[in-house]
Amino acid sequence: MERMSVPVLEISRGAFRANIAAVRARIAPSELMLVMKDDAYGHGIEWAAAEAAATGVTWFGAYDVPTAQRIRSLTDARIFAWAPSNDEEADAAITAGIDLGIGSLEYLHAVIAGAARQNSCVRLHLKIDTGLHRNGFRPEAWDEAVAVARAAEERGIARIVGVWSHLAEASDAEDDAARAVFRWAVQRAEDAGARPEVRHLTASAASWWRPELRESLSRIGAFCYGIRSADGPALAGTAPISRLTAAVDAVDDGRVTLGIGSFHGVPSTLRGARVATPAGLREILEVDGASTAVEAWPGAHIGQRIIVFGTGADGEADATALAERIDTVGEEILTRLTPAVRRVVVD
Ligand SMILES: *Cc1c(COP(=O)(O)O)cnc(C)c1O
């Protein structure tokens, strides 16, 4: 009986593959870098990286080095880690051929020193701060950063593989201004003799909606997992890849108790949202630690499974629609789900 009440995130490989195909078609000739941070947005890295590699994804975005190492154990594809790491992690990344995103002089010197120690070559993606002020070389510090990296290139211990930045996506005008700074930085690097193989600036929304901002590579997470932008339109050819189900644990007059709650990562603020039962949609009355109370329906019985959120196939909300109710984003709903929710990957 205990097993029955474990909540399950059912994940569709086919839907994931279809989203990747739709995204790649949409952004071509820009190439996809599939972002896998937060355990592939709550879905689990291992199967997702293997599946993506099998469908021909050649770039992965890992956030940090430990995540990059998990991906490296599954694929020889290019893997990009942009969180600043300590020396030990940076050394491991160099050994494993993981590309590093570099946004400060201190970190640049540290990874070059690591490559020199190992008598190896570190693959660098230099980050220009285009206005977000979240890590990255300020334009006035750019020439020096490029010069330091170029000197290491000349010594054969570094390679400037990429130039990159991150957009605020607050307004089109700001993103346009950021792009102008980005273009300037690429030009300055090339003038200094750098020959970056890739340039990457945009994430899901700008890559999809603003083709003029796409560079040779696009770092995309959310849309590949079928997570729309909050308050954003539907995306042709993509769909949520998972649905969260929970089982009925108790039936009382007027209310049904489900075996899922805030301990599983369901926000208690979801009261009033509707879940899909075999008899149609019913309102959430209350979310507690280990359980959720829902309006009753005829024929409700212990062990029956209902859908908390999913693809919309049974009228249920998707993660983004739930997120909109509580003023957050869809990835937040998925990444909050704890390991107490069993992940089951189906075809
Ligand atoms: C999370 C992240 C992305 C992907 O963003 P999505 O909106 O999920 O596509 C891209 N680049 C960086 C630096 C990120 O942190």
The ligand as a Tripos MOL2 file, in Angstrom:
@<TRIPOS>MOLECULE
LIG
   15    15     1     0     0
SMALL
NO_CHARGES

@<TRIPOS>ATOM
      1 C1         19.6220   28.5850  -17.3200 C.3       1 LIG1
      2 C2         20.5130   29.2060  -18.3040 C.ar      1 LIG1
      3 C3         20.2410   29.0850  -19.6780 C.ar      1 LIG1
      4 C4         19.0090   28.4070  -20.1940 C.3       1 LIG1
      5 O1         17.8810   29.2180  -19.9580 O.3       1 LIG1
      6 P1         16.4250   28.7530  -20.4540 P.3       1 LIG1
      7 O2         15.6060   29.9660  -20.3460 O.co2     1 LIG1
      8 O3         16.0140   27.6630  -19.5230 O.co2     1 LIG1
      9 O4         16.5700   28.2660  -21.8440 O.co2     1 LIG1
     10 C5         21.1370   29.6350  -20.5570 C.ar      1 LIG1
     11 N1         22.2580   30.2690  -20.1440 N.ar      1 LIG1
     12 C6         22.5460   30.4020  -18.8290 C.ar      1 LIG1
     13 C7         23.7940   31.1310  -18.4430 C.3       1 LIG1
     14 C8         21.6820   29.8940  -17.8710 C.ar      1 LIG1
     15 O5         21.9810   30.0460  -16.5830 O.3       1 LIG1
@<TRIPOS>BOND
     1     1     2 1
     2     2     3 ar
     3     2    14 ar
     4     3     4 1
     5     3    10 ar
     6     4     5 1
     7     5     6 1
     8     6     7 2
     9     6     8 1
    10     6     9 1
    11    10    11 ar
    12    11    12 ar
    13    12    13 1
    14    12    14 ar
    15    14    15 1
@<TRIPOS>SUBSTRUCTURE
     1 LIG1         1 GROUP 0 **** ****
